Amino acid sequence: MKVYCIAYSLPTEKRVAVIETIKKFAGWWHYTDNMWLIATDKSPTEIYETFSSHLSGKEKDMVLIIEVGKNFYGLLPQEAWEWLEDYVPE
């Protein structure tokens, strides 16, 4: 299983549908506005395809899906660091 960061800039009506889809993944965490982490065996393309029907592909719809590795640092609540330690593989 891998962890991916999903970052997006979407109009509100599309954002709601995308968030509902993201929450269907078994392992997810939401730290900041417009960014989610999910743990899954799916590829970035497969992840995108789960919610692409809610997007128009126009200029205002922006989505980036990146694999997360162990090299991270920042300022987050303790439970966020625990989630990362539990889900991000070595």
N, C-alpha and C positions, 0 to 999 in steps of 0.2 A: 504494500500500500504506500502511496505517495501523498504528499501534502501540496496543494496548489493554492496560490493567492489569486483571487478573482477581484480585479479592480474595474470599476466602470464609471462612466458618466452618461447617465440616461435621464430622459424626462420622467417625472414622477409616476405617470401611469404605467410606464414600462418597468420601472424600478420595482414596483410592488410585485409584478408577475415574476420577475427574475429572482427576487428574494424568496418568494414562495417556493420556487423550483430549487434554489440552493438549499433551503431548509429540509428538503427531502433526502439529501445526502446524509448517511449515517453519522459521520463525524464532521462537524463544522464549528467554527468559532467566528464571532463578529466583534472586531476590536474598534474599528473606526468607521466613520461614514464612508460609504461607497467602496468598502474593502471587506472581503470575507476570506477565511481560510477553510478549505475542506480537505478531508482525508478520503481518498478513493483509489480504486484500481483503474479508473477510467483515464484515458489520455486527455490532454487539453482540448483536442478536437471533439472528443465525445462529450466532455463537460459542456463545451460551447453549444453543441447540438441539443443538449437537454433544454436550453432556454432560448435558442435562436429564433424559434417561431414567434417570440414576443418582441423581436427586434425588426427594424425596417431596413437596416443596412445603410441608412442615410447618414450624413455627416454628423448629426447630433448623437448618434448611438455609438459609444466607444466602450470596448471591453478588452481587457488584457488578462490572460491566464498564464501564470508563471509558476514553475515548480519551486518549492521552498526547500532549502538545504539547511544544514546545521549552523552555517555561518550567519548569525543574526544578532542584533543588539538593538536596544531601544528603551523606551520608558512605557511600560504597560503594567496593569495590575498583576499581582502574583499568580492569580488563576490563569492568566494568559500564558505566562512562562511555563506553568505546569502543563497546560494543554500542548504547547509546542514540544516540550520534552517528551510527552507521552506519544505524540503522533508523528513527529518529524524523524524519519529514519537516519541512522548514522551515515 
